[in-house]
């Protein structure tokens, strides 16, 4: 697969500016949940579940999130990425 003379072996690490922590802020949990349902994989999985199981999952997700005094939700994620260059 990766050899000294091919593209895969010529990756360079990204700088801190190139790979940023991604942050989304939502006005409340309902907005967060509804946006999450727009994801094709999440929406499809949840629509295939019985309503009582979705309700349990929703409560567990809410309990794990950081919700501020005004009810706002901040979700943080990391993006993993690399830069590549062709030899020569």
C-alpha positions, 0 to 999 in steps of 0.5 A: 500500500504505502511506499516511499515513492507513492502519495500515501507515504508523503503526508504532512501533519496539519498545523493547529490552524488547519485542524480546528475543534468544531463547535456547534451551539444550539438554543436548546436540546430540542434544536440539537435533537432535531438537527441530529435527526437530519443526519441520514444515518442517525435519522434512519436508525432512530426511525427504525426504533420503537418510540419508547426506545427513542425516548430512552435514548433521547433522555440519555443523550440529554443527560450526557450533554452540557446544557447551560442555565438558559437551556443552550447546548454546546456540542464539540467534536474534533475533525481528523485530517491530513495534508498530502502532496504528490512527490516531485 
